[in-house]
């Protein structure tokens, strides 16, 4: 049977037991006509996330029967959990909507593109100050000059609303001058360093977030290349490539030490020591997949090898999907043959 779908963002109920880790990692085996870019968009991941989770898999031509890791387990950012929190090195944002009466508190997370070197997004707190449908974009002279120098091509002074507008079709302005959270006309760049300070969303993610987000929503931007969380009685850690141009930020090793200091003592007292080798390896080789640091838990490679593989038989997005329009629903054979783990 054929079914159609457009994948949405990852939405989770906020843990009530003190846990700070949500989601699960999965493994899929795609049909030969799919690329890692198709998988990353379907599962609402960014380029850096899908490639770091699958370092030996070709982005464009995964081999037949390749097991592709889908890193959809996330360590939540430091509290307060309100409004929007963007973690620049993680290249991901979290939206903590105000709970509806009688409903559990939730978190919704989206991958984003971040600023190119030299165009850093401000750190700190702000708020959503305005929302725009079908925005036009007057291109700043500094961006036109840079594009002419690097690409040898002159950008127009103005992009009208439409699928070729780099602002996309939906934009949310922050209190920082010229800094927006907005859709993009180049969705295959989500998860990369592509912007001039703004944060880019897949068009479908912007369409999902835009009607929910109110003007005045708190907006916090952090630079935290190491995240430590707790779940299932274990300590989890993930690390990301740092963004060096922010001044006065602690080194990843220093940040990890401060985050783990109390947990190391508690683990020793509980007779469940943490594996310091895993900490060192994560710092040396950043990974988007949170890993358990408990010495008695399986290594990540062992845990991934034990996961069953699901067949992924959605049709590829196609080259026409690389603009600011919403992608067309894609077909999937839900009676596709099962895949052996």
LOVEX-718696 format. One record per residue (C-alpha): x, y, z; residue in three letters. Coordinates in steps of 0.05 Angstrom, whole numbers, padded with zeros to 5 digits, always signed. Example, Ala and Ser with C-alpha at 12.3 -4.5 7.8 and 13.67 -1.06 7.14 Angstrom:
REM residues 2
+00246-00090+00156ALA+00273-00021+00143SER
REM end
This chain:
REM residues 341
+00000+00000+00000UNK+00024+00071-00015UNK+00019+00126+00038UNK+00040+00199+00033UNK+00073+00241+00087UNK+00111+00303+00104UNK+00152+00291+00167UNK+00145+00340+00225UNK+00189+00361+00282UNK+00207+00319+00341UNK+00158+00333+00398UNK+00168+00304+00467UNK+00133+00309+00534UNK+00181+00340+00584UNK+00206+00287+00633UNK+00176+00291+00702UNK+00229+00248+00736UNK+00286+00296+00730UNK+00312+00267+00665UNK+00342+00315+00614UNK+00347+00267+00555UNK+00291+00256+00504UNK+00281+00213+00442UNK+00315+00150+00417UNK+00367+00133+00366UNK+00344+00088+00309UNK+00374+00053+00249UNK+00345+00050+00179UNK+00364+00017+00114UNK+00344+00063+00057UNK+00326+00044-00014UNK+00384+00056-00063UNK+00354+00119-00092UNK+00356+00156-00025UNK+00415+00199-00001UNK+00434+00220+00069UNK+00403+00288+00053UNK+00336+00254+00041UNK+00341+00218+00107UNK+00363+00280+00145UNK+00304+00320+00121UNK+00253+00265+00132UNK+00276+00255+00204UNK+00284+00330+00216UNK+00360+00329+00225UNK+00415+00375+00201UNK+00473+00359+00156UNK+00524+00359+00213UNK+00481+00312+00254UNK+00469+00259+00200UNK+00541+00259+00175UNK+00574+00257+00244UNK+00529+00198+00262UNK+00548+00162+00197UNK+00621+00181+00184UNK+00635+00123+00137UNK+00571+00129+00096UNK+00572+00166+00029UNK+00527+00226+00032UNK+00503+00218-00040UNK+00509+00143-00054UNK+00500+00100+00008UNK+00515+00028-00011UNK+00459-00023-00016UNK+00435-00049+00052UNK+00474+00004+00090UNK+00452+00014+00162UNK+00443+00089+00172UNK+00441+00115+00243UNK+00386+00167+00257UNK+00410+00209+00317UNK+00343+00230+00345UNK+00362+00226+00419UNK+00375+00295+00448UNK+00403+00323+00513UNK+00360+00383+00531UNK+00394+00451+00539UNK+00407+00481+00607UNK+00347+00511+00642UNK+00306+00555+00642UNK+00262+00515+00594UNK+00219+00571+00567UNK+00206+00600+00499UNK+00261+00586+00448UNK+00331+00562+00466UNK+00383+00558+00410UNK+00448+00521+00421UNK+00496+00545+00367UNK+00547+00488+00367UNK+00491+00437+00368UNK+00459+00472+00308UNK+00391+00459+00339UNK+00335+00499+00372UNK+00285+00479+00425UNK+00217+00509+00434UNK+00183+00502+00502UNK+00111+00524+00491UNK+00068+00547+00549UNK+00029+00484+00568UNK-00044+00484+00553UNK-00091+00474+00612UNK-00093+00401+00631UNK-00038+00382+00581UNK+00033+00360+00597UNK+00091+00407+00584UNK+00126+00393+00519UNK+00190+00409+00481UNK+00193+00415+00405UNK+00261+00413+00372UNK+00285+00433+00302UNK+00352+00432+00266UNK+00378+00499+00244UNK+00433+00529+00201UNK+00480+00576+00238UNK+00523+00635+00220UNK+00584+00633+00176UNK+00650+00652+00208UNK+00653+00726+00219UNK+00577+00735+00223UNK+00564+00706+00292UNK+00494+00706+00322UNK+00492+00745+00387UNK+00492+00704+00451UNK+00445+00720+00508UNK+00371+00733+00517UNK+00321+00769+00473UNK+00250+00756+00449UNK+00209+00747+00386UNK+00190+00818+00366UNK+00152+00807+00301UNK+00128+00755+00251UNK+00125+00761+00175UNK+00091+00720+00121UNK+00121+00724+00051UNK+00176+00773+00070UNK+00217+00811+00019UNK+00291+00820+00033UNK+00333+00882+00020UNK+00403+00852+00016UNK+00453+00891+00059UNK+00512+00920+00021UNK+00561+00881+00064UNK+00529+00816+00041UNK+00528+00837-00031UNK+00601+00857-00027UNK+00620+00790+00004UNK+00582+00750-00047UNK+00613+00788-00105UNK+00683+00777-00076UNK+00673+00703-00060UNK+00627+00681-00117UNK+00641+00732-00171UNK+00566+00742-00177UNK+00526+00805-00162UNK+00466+00794-00117UNK+00404+00836-00129UNK+00391+00892-00080UNK+00321+00863-00066UNK+00291+00793-00065UNK+00215+00795-00072UNK+00171+00745-00035UNK+00172+00676-00066UNK+00206+00608-00067UNK+00274+00638-00087UNK+00277+00687-00029UNK+00333+00669+00019UNK+00288+00691+00077UNK+00239+00637+00057UNK+00164+00649+00063UNK+00161+00656+00139UNK+00206+00697+00185UNK+00207+00712+00259UNK+00247+00773+00282UNK+00286+00776+00347UNK+00305+00836+00388UNK+00375+00836+00359UNK+00380+00882+00298UNK+00377+00842+00233UNK+00374+00774+00268UNK+00316+00729+00248UNK+00294+00657+00255UNK+00267+00642+00186UNK+00256+00591+00132UNK+00305+00583+00075UNK+00308+00574-00001UNK+00365+00524+00008UNK+00339+00471+00055UNK+00395+00423+00038UNK+00441+00470+00077UNK+00405+00460+00143UNK+00455+00441+00196UNK+00512+00478+00161UNK+00544+00546+00172UNK+00508+00585+00118UNK+00477+00648+00147UNK+00498+00719+00162UNK+00475+00715+00234UNK+00404+00690+00225UNK+00381+00619+00241UNK+00351+00579+00183UNK+00295+00527+00187UNK+00268+00477+00138UNK+00207+00508+00104UNK+00161+00455+00135UNK+00190+00468+00204UNK+00179+00543+00197UNK+00107+00529+00175UNK+00096+00486+00237UNK+00128+00535+00286UNK+00103+00601+00258UNK+00030+00597+00279UNK+00049+00572+00348UNK+00099+00626+00364UNK+00074+00690+00396UNK+00107+00758+00393UNK+00141+00767+00460UNK+00164+00695+00466UNK+00231+00691+00503UNK+00290+00676+00457UNK+00357+00652+00487UNK+00420+00636+00447UNK+00476+00596+00481UNK+00544+00570+00459UNK+00550+00502+00493UNK+00592+00451+00454UNK+00585+00399+00510UNK+00519+00376+00538UNK+00511+00329+00598UNK+00444+00298+00618UNK+00412+00246+00662UNK+00363+00191+00642UNK+00349+00120+00663UNK+00396+00124+00721UNK+00454+00139+00674UNK+00496+00200+00657UNK+00496+00220+00584UNK+00542+00265+00545UNK+00544+00294+00474UNK+00596+00340+00444UNK+00597+00385+00382UNK+00648+00423+00342UNK+00659+00490+00377UNK+00647+00558+00347UNK+00713+00591+00361UNK+00696+00664+00347UNK+00656+00674+00411UNK+00702+00707+00463UNK+00709+00688+00536UNK+00678+00619+00527UNK+00707+00559+00566UNK+00743+00505+00527UNK+00702+00441+00516UNK+00745+00402+00565UNK+00736+00455+00619UNK+00661+00457+00606UNK+00657+00381+00610UNK+00695+00380+00676UNK+00648+00431+00707UNK+00586+00394+00683UNK+00611+00326+00706UNK+00644+00345+00772UNK+00585+00330+00818UNK+00561+00271+00776UNK+00629+00237+00780UNK+00627+00241+00856UNK+00556+00216+00859UNK+00571+00158+00813UNK+00631+00136+00854UNK+00590+00138+00918UNK+00537+00096+00884UNK+00588+00045+00861UNK+00574+00061+00788UNK+00636+00099+00764UNK+00636+00137+00699UNK+00682+00118+00642UNK+00732+00175+00634UNK+00758+00145+00569UNK+00689+00158+00538UNK+00693+00230+00561UNK+00761+00239+00529UNK+00740+00206+00464UNK+00677+00249+00459UNK+00718+00312+00469UNK+00770+00290+00417UNK+00718+00266+00366UNK+00652+00304+00375UNK+00589+00263+00363UNK+00516+00284+00356UNK+00495+00219+00389UNK+00489+00225+00465UNK+00529+00169+00498UNK+00522+00137+00566UNK+00584+00149+00609UNK+00568+00094+00659UNK+00624+00044+00658UNK+00575-00015+00661UNK+00535+00008+00600UNK+00551-00018+00530UNK+00597+00023+00486UNK+00562+00064+00433UNK+00585+00019+00376UNK+00557-00042+00413UNK+00491-00008+00428UNK+00483+00015+00355UNK+00499-00054+00328UNK+00445-00084+00372UNK+00390-00038+00345UNK+00342-00070+00295UNK+00341-00037+00226UNK+00277-00009+00196UNK+00264-00007+00122UNK+00262+00063+00094UNK+00225+00064+00028UNK+00201+00136+00020UNK+00212+00168-00047UNK+00270+00218-00050UNK+00253+00292-00044UNK+00283+00308-00111UNK+00321+00370-00135UNK+00257+00411-00140UNK+00251+00410-00064UNK+00312+00455-00055UNK+00275+00521-00050UNK+00231+00557+00000UNK+00167+00520-00019UNK+00137+00466+00025UNK+00158+00397-00003UNK+00106+00353-00036UNK+00082+00293+00005UNK+00124+00232-00012UNK+00100+00161-00022UNK+00122+00102+00019UNK+00107+00028+00012UNK+00088+00007+00081UNK+00087-00065+00058UNK+00161-00063+00040UNK+00201-00124+00059UNK+00228-00122+00130UNK+00303-00113+00139UNK+00344-00159+00181UNK+00384-00125+00237UNK
REM end
